[in-house]
Amino acid sequence: MTNRNRLPADALLLFLLLLARIRIDTLADMVLPTRHQDVARHPILGHIISSKGMKLLSDWLTDPISLVLISIAFGLAVVYLLLATDTDVKRTFKLRMAILWLILVVVIVAPTAKLILLRQQSGPASYCHDGGVIQTEEATKLFLHGKNPYIENYTHTPLAQWGIKYHSAVYHYPYLPWTFVLSAPFYLAGQHLFGWYDERVLYLLLFSILIVIAPYLAGDAEGKLMLVMILGLNPIMGSDIIFGQNDLFVLFWIVLAFWMWAKWRKGKGRWWLVGSSAAYGLACASKPTAWYLAPFFAFLLLADGRLQVGRWKELAKRSLPAVGVFLALVLPYVVWGFDAMLDDIWKWSAGTSSVPYQIRGWGASNFVLALGLVPDKLAYWPFWIPELLVGVPLLLWLAWRQSKSNTLANAAWHSGLLLLVFFYVSRFMNENYLGFILALFAIGYFAWDSAYSEEAG
């Protein structure tokens, strides 16, 4: 028997994720030694709180602005918990979602805006991520000047000042063209209006749209709330947005593709399927992490009928928008400089480039280092062997599962599982990939198998 007086799952999840989000952010702020001084001397941030208030708040965990935001976030959480005492989630759904969105503004949007302002004051190599912000902005500049971001290097840009060991990224742009092509108009607009641009402006825009459309992937009211919580308060991806890693950029196009797919399955018309396919093509033209969804997304394109051999032509027709968008963005750079593009996007991460990415992360590659199987972190080791031995059988098994239950939920979590296993046995498994995978798992759990019914819309 269900106890209707127990703490609702959405309230518990919100409190858990909020604790994690704030604790991670306060720990991250501790590695920014000048944050108090930089906030205090900023012409905007330094005057939000009185000088006396700034002084009284300046000696604990993080800067005064962040402490006030934390207090607002927990105050909103209290309101949410009080609303959660009503066991009828549908009755208070809109209020709960509004409070949740406000919390996301306070703990994601506002801290990101704060770091954007601090960066404009302290310099382009400060208060941001190296690849998702600095390098993407530099690639955008190269694109606008008619230069190839894959042929040029970044040794004379702010990226070289970012300052980490093994910073081989100054010789490689590891992302695909959609990252800088879409950024170009935003960069021009920012320069025209403000005289500066920060890539996180685009990320915040996409994040805002994502948390609005994500609820439509879930079935019931509680599921909608919890899906937005995990996508918005993701312990790792939340920090990625604040500092400017670009996994949110890829996730947005995947969620958009899923949302449009759900519209098509509700009978809204075939153009929603065309849009879904095109959106997934944009995801694939952003970062290779989107490619692992491809076999499962192909099944989704045929979800309105039986999976038969004779439908291959239909699959080719329905995947044409994805393939067309991908080729339109990628093919010019393949023709312009295939070797340079291959070196940046594939060889660098595989360890076969002349200046490769280091062996590191949270995966099995640590055993290679612990056992001393390589002379140094930049050395080559054949990770492609375990990737094939584990990845191919897993792909075949998951594809078989997808064919037996061809749902959006399965497509999301199957692709997340394939990506997790592949990265676990690869050269590196960085923490930001796990935040991206968690988002796919969340969609896989909360996406209603009948997401195309009227109740889900």
N, C-alpha and C positions, 0 to 999 in steps of 0.2 A: 504494500500500500504506500502511495506517495504521500509524504508529509508536506502539506501545502504551506506550513509555517516555517519551513527551513529557509536558510539564506538562498536566494535564487542564484543559479549558476552564472548569469551575466553579471550580477553584482560582485560575486567572488572573483570572477575573471578580471573585471575592471580594476578592482583594488590590487590584485596581484600584479597585473601589467603596469599599473601606475607606479607601484613601489619599485618595480624593476627599472622602469623608464627613468624615474627621478634619481635612483641610486646610481645607475650607469652614467647619467649625465653629470652628477656631482663628482663622480670619480674621474670622468673625462676632463672636467674643468680643472682638476688638480694638476694636470700636466700642462696647463696654460699659466705659467708663473706670473705673467704681467696682466692678467685679466682684470684685477681690481683697479689697477692704475689706468688701464686702457678704458674701462667703463667710466671711471670717474672723470677723465679728461675729455670724453667724447662730447661734442656739442649738443647731441640729442640725448643719448643715454645718461649722460652725467647730470641732466637736469630733470629727469622724470621723478626722482625722489629728492627731497630737500638735502642740503649738505649735512645737516645733523643726522637725518635718517640714514644717509649713505655711510656716515661714520659708525653709527650704532650697528649697522648690518654688515660691517666689513671684516668680521673676524671669524666666520664660521662656514666651512664647507665650500661655498661658492660665492660669486659676486652678489651684491645687493639686489640687482634687477632679477636675477635668477631665483633668489630666495623669495621675493614677492610673488613671482610667477608660481613657484612651488606651493605657496600658501593658497593662492587662488585655485590651483588645480585640486588640492585636497578639499578645499571648501566646496567646489563643484562635485567632487566625489561623495561628500557627505549628502548633498542634495540628491544625487543619484541613488544612494543607498536608502534614503528615506522614501523615494519614489518606489524603490524595489520592495518595500513592505506591502505594496499592493500586489497580490499574487496574480492578478489579471494583467499580464504583460501588454496585451493589446490595448488596454484602457489607457495606459501611460506610455505607450510606445513612442509617440511623437515627442513627448517631453524628455524621455530618456535619450532618444537619439539627439535631440537638440543639446542636452547637457554633454553628451559624449563628444559631439562636434566642438563644443566650446572648450572641453578639456584638450582636444587635439590642437586647437588654436593656441592654447596656453603652453602646452608642453612640446609641441613640434614647430608650429608656425612662428611663434614669438621668439623662441631660442634661435631658430634659423635666421630670422630677421636681425636679431642681435649680433650674430656672428658676421652677417653680411655687412652691417654697419661698422663693426670693429675692423673688418678686413679693409674697408675703404680708408680707414684711418691709419692702420698699421702697415699696409702694404699687400701686394697681390699674392705673396707666398705665405700669408698668415691666415689663421682661423678658417681653414678649409682643407678639403681633400686634394691630393696631388693630381690624380687622374680625372676624377669626375668633375672637378671644377677648373683647376689651373690648366691642365693639358687640353681639356675639351674647349676651353675658351681660346687657347692658342691655336688649336686645330681649326676652330671657326675663323679666326683671323686669316690663317693660311688659305682656307677655302675662299674667303671673300676677296683675297688678293690673287686668286687664280693659281695657287700653289697646291701641291699634293701633300696632304698631311702624313702620308705613309712614306714618302720619299724624304721629306725634310726631317731634321732632328730638332730637339728641344733644349739643346745645351746652352743656348743664349736667351732663354726665356725664364720667367719666374719659377718654372718647374725645377730648374737646376739649383734654386735657392731653398727648396723645400727641405732638403737635408736629412736623408735617411741612408743607412748603409745599403750597398747593393742597389743603388737607384738607377737601374738600367733602363727605366721607362723614358729617360731623356732621349733614347735612341729609337723608341717605338711608340706608335699610337695603336693600342690593342683593341680599340672599339671600331664598330662599323660605321659607314657614312651617315646614317640617319641621325646619329648623335650630334654631328656638327652641322648638317644640312638644316635640320629643324631649328638649331640654335641661332643660325645666321640672322633671321629677321628679328629675333628677340635681342640679339647683340646690337644690331643696328638701331633698334628702337631705344634701347637703354642708353647707348652712346648719344643719341640725338636728344633724348629727354633729360638725362641726368649727367651725361659726360662719363659714365662708367656702366659696367655691366657685371653681374654675378650670375653664374650658371644656375645657382639655386633658385633664382626667380622663376625659371622655367620648371624646375623640379617642384616647387611649391604649387604652381598652377596645376600641374599634372596630379599632384597629391590631392589637391582639393577636389578635382573632378573624380578621382578614383574613389574617395570615401563617400561620394554622393551616389555613384552608380553601383558600388559593390553590394549594397543591401539587396539589390534585385537578383543577385545570384543565389540568395538563401531562401528557404521556404517560409518558416514561421518567424514571428516577431523576435523571439529570443535569438534565433539563429542569425538574423540580420544584425542585431546589436553586437553579438559576439564576433561575427566576421569582421565588422568594422573595427572592433577593439583590437583584434590580432593584427589586422593590416595596418591600423593607425598607430598602435602602441607597441608594435613589434620591437622586442628588446634590442635587436641589432639594427634592423632597417631604420628604426626611428633615429638612431645616431647617424646612420648613413645619410639620411635626409638633412639633418642639422649640419653635418660637416661636408656634405655634397658628393657622396658616392652615388653612382648612377644606376644601381639596381632597381630603384623606384622607376626610373625612366623605362626600363625594359618591362617591368611588372605592369605598368600602366597600359601598355599596348596589348598585353596578354589579357588583362582584365577587360579592356575595351572589346577585344575579340570575343571573349566569353559572353559579355553582356549583349553584344549584337547577335551572337549565336542564339542566346536565349530568346531574344525578340523574334528571330526567325522561327524558332520552334513553337512560339506562341501563335504562329500564323500571321505575323505582321507583314509578310511579303518577302520575296526572294532577295530584294536589295539589301535586307539586313544580313543575309548570308554573304553577299558580295562584300559588304562592309566588314564583316567579321573576318573573312579571308584576307582582305587588304590590311586590316589592323594587325593580324598575325604576321603578315609579310613585313610590316614596319618593325615589329618586335625582332624578327630575325635579322633585319638590316640595322639593328642597334647593337646587339651583343650576342656572342655564341651561346650563352646560357639559355636563350630562347629556342635554340635548335632542338633541344631534347624533348620538347613538346610535339615536334613535327609528326611522328608516327601516330600519336594519339589524337592530335588535331585532325589528321587525315580521316580517322574513323568518324570524328564528330561531323565532318562535312557530309557524311553519308548516313547521318542518324535518322533520316526520315524514311528509311526502308531497310530491307534485309541486306546484309553484307554478302554480296555475291561477286563472283569473278567478272561477270558481265558488266559490272558497274565501274570498271576501271576508267572508261572513257568519261563517265559522269564525274568521277573523282578528279580527273585531269581538268575538266571544265570548271569545276567548283574551286579548285586550287589555283586556277589561273590568276586571279587577283593577287594572291599572296606571292606567287612566283614572279608575276609581272612587276609588282612594287619592289620586290627584293632585287631583281635584275636591273631595274631602272636606276636604283641607287648604287648598287655594287659594281655592275658591269663596267661603267666608265673608268673606275679605278683599277679594275682588273686589266683593262686595255692600256691604261696610262702607265701602270707600273705593277704588274702582277707579282714579281719577285719581292718588291718592297712591301706590298700588302700582305703577302703570305708570310713574310718574315715577321712583320709586326703582330699580326693577329694569331698566327698558328705556331711558327717556329719559336718565337720568343717564349711562349708559355710551355711549349713542349721541351724546351731546353736544348734545341738544336741550332738556335741562332748564334751568331758570333758573340753577341752580348745577351745572354739569356736571362730569364726570370729565375730567381733563386728557389731552391727547395725549401719549403716551409709550410706552416699552417697547422691545422688540427687533425690531419688525417694520417694515413699509414706511412706517408713519406717521412715522418719523424723516426720510424724504425730504421729507414735507410741511413739517416743521420746518426742515430744512436748506435747502430752496429758498425759505423765507420766504413760504409760501403762506397763512399765517394770521398775524394780528397778535400773538397770544399762544397759550399752550398750552390755554387754556380756550375758545378760539373754535371755532365750528362749521366743519366741513369735510365734504363729502358722501362719507363713506367707504362709504355704502350702495351707491354705484355700483360700485366694484370688488368689493364683497362679492357683489353679484348677478351681475356679469359673470363672475366666477371661480367663485363658490360653486355656482350653479345647474347649470352644465354638469358640474362635478365631482361634484355629488350624483347627477345622472342616470347618469353613467358608473360611479360606485362602486355605485349600486343595481343596475345591469346586471351588474356583476361579482359582486355578492352573489347575485343570482338564478341565476348560472351555477355558483357554488360556495358554497352556503349553509352555511357553517361558523361556529362561534364565533370561530375565529381571524380570519377575514375580517371579521366584524362588529366586532371590537375594533379592528383596525388601520385599517379603512375609516373608522370614526368618528373615530379619532385623526387620520387624514390630513385629513378634512374639517374638523375643528376647527382643526388647524394652519394650513391654507390660509386659513380664514375669519379667524382672529385675525391672521395675517400682514398681511392687507390691511385690517384694521379700525383703529379709533381707538387701540387700545392692545393690546400683546401682552406682558403681564407675565410675569416669569420663572416664577411658580408655575404658570401654565397649561402651560408646557413640561414641568414635572415630571409633571403630570397626563397629558399626552399621551405622555410616555415610558412611563408605566405601561400605557397602552392599547396602545402598540406592543409592549411586552414580552409582554402577554397574546396579542397578535396573532402573535407569533413562537413562543412556547412552548406555547400552547394546542393540544393535539392535535386534529386534525380529527375523530378518533373518540373524543372525550373522554367519550363515554357508554359506552365499553366497560368491561369488568370490570378491565382492566389499569390504567386511569386512576383507578379508585376505591381 
